[in-house]
Amino acid sequence: MGVESQKLKHLTNELEVNVPASNVWELYRHLGISMLAAQELKSVIQNVQVLKGDGGVGTTLKLTFVPGNSSYTEKFIVVNDEKRVKVAKGLEGGCLAIGCSVQIVRFDIIEKTNASCIIKSDIAYTVKKEFEANDPKPNIQLLAAAAQIAKRLLESTHVTA
């Protein structure tokens, strides 16, 4: 980690969901949240392609944005069922296309009670020295919107005992 980790900046979004963490994790752990976001955010995401894998570690996804001329490709590097953590490293596009050297997306599903949890979305990034004056940032809004969609879907379909 060393020096590189000290340079990382973070954008974070947290959303409480009135559904057990295990239910939320089932949506987030593989491809579910990406496919749901693409289905529900058609004005932003043109399509999602699975370039490699089945949703586990090593899976590579490409999101193409409307109007279809920009995209973002990421690779899942951590899928931890015990801690309910998923981490994806940006490979190209997104913030990497406007001056970032690193872009890492992390989802934590944090249990609050037996019936509620927090979806924590975090983007860690580093800006290349020559782009620092432009202050490029990744966009956390897409992750926040996906969390809202997940919340709406999961809370509307969850039956309490």
C-alpha positions in Angstrom: 0.0 0.0 0.0 2.7 2.5 1.1 3.0 5.8 -0.7 0.4 5.0 -3.4 -2.4 4.6 -0.8 -1.6 8.1 0.7 -2.4 9.7 -2.6 -5.9 8.1 -2.9 -8.8 10.4 -2.7 -12.3 9.1 -1.9 -15.9 9.8 -2.9 -18.4 7.9 -0.8 -22.2 7.4 -0.7 -24.1 5.6 2.0 -27.7 4.6 1.9 -29.7 2.8 4.6 -31.9 0.0 3.4 -34.7 -1.7 5.5 -33.8 -5.2 4.3 -31.4 -7.7 5.8 -27.8 -7.3 4.7 -27.8 -10.9 3.2 -30.6 -9.9 0.8 -28.8 -6.8 -0.4 -25.5 -8.7 -0.7 -27.2 -11.2 -3.0 -27.9 -8.4 -5.4 -24.5 -6.8 -5.1 -22.2 -9.8 -4.9 -22.1 -10.7 -8.6 -23.6 -9.1 -11.7 -27.1 -8.3 -10.3 -26.6 -4.6 -9.4 -24.9 -3.9 -12.7 -27.7 -5.4 -14.7 -30.4 -3.8 -12.6 -28.7 -0.4 -13.0 -28.5 -0.8 -16.8 -32.2 -1.9 -16.9 -33.4 1.0 -14.8 -31.0 3.8 -15.9 -31.5 3.6 -19.6 -31.1 7.4 -20.0 -27.5 7.0 -18.6 -26.3 3.4 -19.4 -26.7 2.2 -23.0 -25.5 -1.3 -22.2 -23.4 -3.6 -19.9 -21.2 -6.2 -21.5 -19.6 -9.1 -19.5 -16.3 -9.3 -21.3 -15.0 -12.1 -19.1 -16.3 -14.2 -16.1 -19.5 -14.9 -14.3 -19.6 -12.2 -11.6 -16.8 -13.6 -9.4 -13.2 -12.4 -8.9 -11.7 -11.8 -12.4 -15.0 -10.8 -14.0 -14.5 -7.9 -16.5 -17.4 -5.6 -17.3 -17.8 -2.8 -19.8 -20.5 -0.2 -19.3 -21.3 2.0 -22.4 -23.0 5.3 -21.6 -25.6 7.1 -23.6 -25.2 8.4 -26.3 -22.8 5.5 -26.7 -19.5 7.3 -27.2 -18.0 6.9 -23.7 -17.5 3.7 -21.7 -15.9 2.4 -18.5 -14.3 -1.1 -18.1 -13.7 -2.6 -14.7 -12.4 -5.9 -13.3 -13.7 -7.4 -10.0 -10.7 -8.0 -7.8 -12.4 -8.8 -4.5 -15.8 -10.6 -3.8 -15.8 -11.4 -0.1 -19.0 -13.1 1.0 -18.0 -13.1 4.7 -17.4 -9.4 4.9 -19.9 -8.5 2.1 -17.4 -6.5 0.2 -16.9 -6.2 -3.5 -14.1 -4.3 -5.1 -13.6 -3.5 -8.8 -10.5 -1.9 -10.4 -11.1 0.5 -13.3 -9.2 -0.6 -16.4 -10.2 2.1 -18.9 -12.6 5.0 -19.3 -14.4 6.8 -16.5 -12.1 8.9 -14.5 -9.1 7.2 -16.1 -10.0 8.9 -19.4 -9.8 12.4 -17.9 -6.6 12.2 -15.9 -6.9 9.7 -13.1 -4.2 7.0 -12.8 -6.2 4.7 -10.5 -9.9 4.2 -10.0 -11.2 1.6 -7.5 -14.9 1.1 -6.8 -15.8 -0.6 -3.5 -19.2 -1.7 -2.2 -19.6 -2.6 1.5 -23.0 -4.0 2.7 -22.9 -3.2 6.4 -25.4 -4.9 8.7 -27.1 -2.5 11.2 -29.8 -4.8 12.5 -31.3 -8.2 11.5 -33.6 -6.2 9.2 -31.6 -3.3 8.0 -28.2 -2.4 6.5 -26.2 0.3 4.8 -25.0 0.2 1.2 -21.7 2.0 1.2 -20.3 2.8 -2.2 -16.8 4.3 -2.4 -14.6 5.4 -5.3 -11.0 5.7 -4.5 -8.9 7.5 -7.1 -5.5 9.1 -7.8 -5.0 12.0 -10.2 -2.0 12.1 -12.5 0.4 14.9 -11.6 0.0 16.6 -15.0 -3.9 16.7 -14.6 -4.0 17.9 -10.9 -4.9 21.5 -12.0 -8.0 20.2 -13.8 -9.1 18.3 -10.6 -10.7 15.4 -12.4 -13.1 13.3 -10.3 -15.0 10.1 -10.9 -18.8 10.4 -10.8 -20.3 8.9 -7.6 -23.8 9.8 -8.8 -24.2 6.6 -10.8 -23.4 4.4 -7.8 -25.8 6.5 -5.6 -28.6 6.1 -8.2 -27.9 2.3 -8.4 -28.2 2.1 -4.6 -31.5 3.9 -4.6 -32.8 1.5 -7.3 -31.6 -1.4 -5.2 -33.3 0.0 -2.1 -36.6 0.6 -3.9 -36.6 -2.9 -5.5 -35.5 -4.8 -2.3 -37.8 -2.9 0.1 -40.8 -3.4 -2.2 -40.2 -7.1 -2.6 -39.0 -8.0 0.9 -41.6 -9.7 3.1 -41.0 -9.3 6.9 -41.5 -12.3 9.1 
